[in-house]
Structures are given as C-alpha cells and as structure tokens.
Amino acid sequence: MNSTALLPEAGALFYSKIVNGLGESDKVIVDMSDVTALPSVFLNVSIGRLIDEWGVDKLKNNLVFTMITKQQAIRLRDYIAKYGVSA
C-alpha cells in the first residue's frame, strides 16, 4: 500500500477473504511473508470487525498466521488485547 487512504479498503478486503475462507473451512491460514506493517486503520476494519462480530475466541481458534515475524505477532497480540478492552 502506497497510501494510507487505501488501508481501510485493504482491511475490508482482508476481512472479506477471512469470512469467505471460514465459510469454506474451519480454519483460515494467513501468510504474512509479504506484510511489512500492520497499521491500526487496517486492523480496525479487519481484525477488529471480526472480534466485534465473532468474538476473540473464534478469531483465536479459527485464524492461523504463518510466516509471521516476532514483531508482527507482538503487534497482533497487543492489538487484540487492547481492542477487547476498548470495545
């Protein structure tokens, strides 16, 4: 993404792909190998929306991240923990 203006659209697309994937399978695997950043605006319309609609437990039980860096894992863990408090 070259522009932060595109981040909400990208987050919505990511959300749709996860929902579609969960419609076909119990688990969705997300390859993080080409991901360079996880901005809040992207996470709010994807992961945050999933938490709002399905809850944290379903997210944790049905979404698997591969090729994830330690920094990305920390970012996601912190985001999910803080989102649950602020929601």
KEKE-3310 file (N, C-alpha, C; in steps of 0.2 Angstrom, whole numbers, plus 5000, padded with zeros to 4 digits):
npx = (5004:5003:4998:4990:4977:4971:4971:4959:4951:4959:4959:4946:4944:4953:4946:4934:4940:4944:4931:4925:4934:4932:4919:4921:4929:4935:4946:4957:4971:4983:4996:5010:5021:5024:5020:5023:5019:5007:4996:4984:4973:4970:4969:4958:4947:4947:4953:4948:4934:4931:4932:4922:4911:4912:4919:4933:4938:4933:4941:4954:4954:4951:4959:4974:4991:5005:5022:5025:5033:5041:5039:5028:5019:5019:5013:5000:4995:4995:4987:4974:4972:4971:4961:4950:4948:4945:4933)
npy = (4994:5010:5021:5028:5031:5020:5010:5007:5001:4990:4983:4980:4971:4961:4957:4952:4941:4933:4930:4923:4913:4906:4902:4891:4883:4877:4883:4897:4901:4913:4920:4929:4933:4943:4955:4971:4980:4983:4993:5002:5007:4998:4986:4989:4988:4975:4964:4969:4971:4958:4953:4960:4955:4941:4938:4936:4923:4914:4920:4918:4904:4900:4907:4907:4912:4911:4912:4923:4936:4939:4952:4956:4946:4951:4963:4960:4952:4962:4972:4964:4962:4975:4979:4972:4977:4991:4990)
npz = (5000:4995:5000:5014:5013:5006:5015:5024:5014:5010:5022:5023:5012:5016:5028:5021:5014:5024:5030:5019:5018:5030:5028:5020:5027:5043:5048:5044:5035:5036:5027:5031:5025:5015:5022:5028:5037:5050:5052:5063:5057:5046:5054:5062:5053:5049:5058:5070:5067:5065:5078:5084:5078:5079:5091:5102:5105:5094:5084:5088:5088:5075:5065:5058:5058:5047:5043:5050:5058:5074:5078:5071:5077:5090:5088:5084:5094:5105:5099:5098:5112:5117:5110:5114:5126:5124:5116)
capx = (5000:5007:4994:4986:4970:4969:4971:4953:4949:4963:4957:4939:4946:4956:4940:4930:4943:4944:4925:4924:4938:4929:4913:4923:4934:4936:4952:4959:4978:4986:5003:5012:5028:5025:5017:5028:5016:5000:4993:4978:4967:4969:4967:4951:4942:4948:4953:4943:4927:4930:4931:4916:4906:4913:4922:4940:4939:4933:4946:4960:4953:4950:4963:4981:4996:5011:5027:5024:5038:5040:5037:5021:5015:5018:5008:4993:4993:4994:4981:4969:4971:4969:4954:4945:4947:4942:4927)
capy = (5000:5016:5027:5027:5031:5013:5005:5004:4996:4984:4980:4977:4966:4956:4954:4948:4935:4929:4927:4918:4907:4902:4899:4885:4878:4878:4887:4901:4902:4919:4920:4935:4934:4950:4960:4975:4984:4982:4999:5002:5008:4992:4981:4990:4986:4968:4960:4972:4969:4950:4952:4963:4951:4934:4937:4934:4916:4912:4923:4914:4897:4899:4911:4904:4916:4908:4916:4929:4938:4940:4959:4955:4943:4955:4969:4957:4951:4968:4974:4960:4963:4981:4980:4969:4982:4997:4989)
capz = (5000:4995:5003:5020:5011:5004:5021:5025:5008:5011:5028:5022:5008:5021:5032:5017:5012:5030:5031:5014:5020:5036:5026:5017:5031:5050:5049:5038:5036:5033:5025:5032:5022:5012:5026:5031:5043:5052:5054:5066:5052:5043:5058:5064:5048:5048:5064:5074:5064:5066:5085:5085:5075:5081:5097:5102:5105:5087:5080:5090:5086:5068:5061:5059:5054:5045:5041:5054:5062:5081:5079:5069:5082:5096:5086:5083:5101:5108:5096:5100:5119:5118:5106:5118:5132:5122:5113)
cpx = (5004:5004:4990:4979:4967:4969:4965:4950:4953:4961:4950:4940:4948:4950:4936:4933:4943:4937:4923:4928:4935:4922:4915:4927:4933:4941:4954:4967:4980:4993:5005:5019:5029:5022:5023:5026:5009:4997:4986:4972:4965:4966:4960:4946:4942:4948:4948:4936:4926:4929:4924:4910:4906:4916:4930:4942:4939:4939:4953:4960:4953:4955:4971:4986:5002:5016:5027:5031:5037:5037:5029:5016:5014:5013:5001:4991:4991:4987:4974:4967:4969:4962:4949:4943:4943:4935:4921)
cpy = (5006:5022:5025:5027:5024:5008:5003:4999:4990:4980:4976:4971:4960:4953:4950:4941:4930:4926:4922:4912:4903:4899:4892:4880:4881:4883:4891:4902:4908:4919:4927:4937:4940:4956:4964:4979:4982:4988:4998:5002:5002:4987:4982:4988:4979:4964:4963:4971:4962:4949:4955:4958:4943:4933:4935:4927:4913:4914:4919:4907:4895:4903:4909:4909:4912:4913:4923:4930:4939:4947:4959:4952:4947:4960:4966:4955:4957:4972:4971:4961:4970:4983:4978:4974:4988:4996:4989)
cpz = (5000:4998:5009:5018:5009:5010:5023:5020:5009:5017:5027:5017:5012:5025:5027:5015:5018:5031:5026:5016:5025:5034:5022:5021:5038:5052:5043:5040:5032:5033:5026:5029:5018:5015:5029:5037:5044:5056:5058:5062:5048:5048:5061:5060:5046:5054:5069:5073:5066:5074:5087:5084:5078:5088:5096:5101:5098:5083:5082:5088:5079:5063:5063:5055:5053:5043:5044:5058:5070:5082:5077:5074:5088:5094:5086:5090:5105:5106:5099:5108:5121:5115:5111:5124:5130:5118:5117)
residu = (MET:ASN:SER:THR:ALA:LEU:LEU:PRO:GLU:ALA:GLY:ALA:LEU:PHE:TYR:SER:LYS:ILE:VAL:ASN:GLY:LEU:GLY:GLU:SER:ASP:LYS:VAL:ILE:VAL:ASP:MET:SER:ASP:VAL:THR:ALA:LEU:PRO:SER:VAL:PHE:LEU:ASN:VAL:SER:ILE:GLY:ARG:LEU:ILE:ASP:GLU:TRP:GLY:VAL:ASP:LYS:LEU:LYS:ASN:ASN:LEU:VAL:PHE:THR:MET:ILE:THR:LYS:GLN:GLN:ALA:ILE:ARG:LEU:ARG:ASP:TYR:ILE:ALA:LYS:TYR:GLY:VAL:SER:ALA)
# end
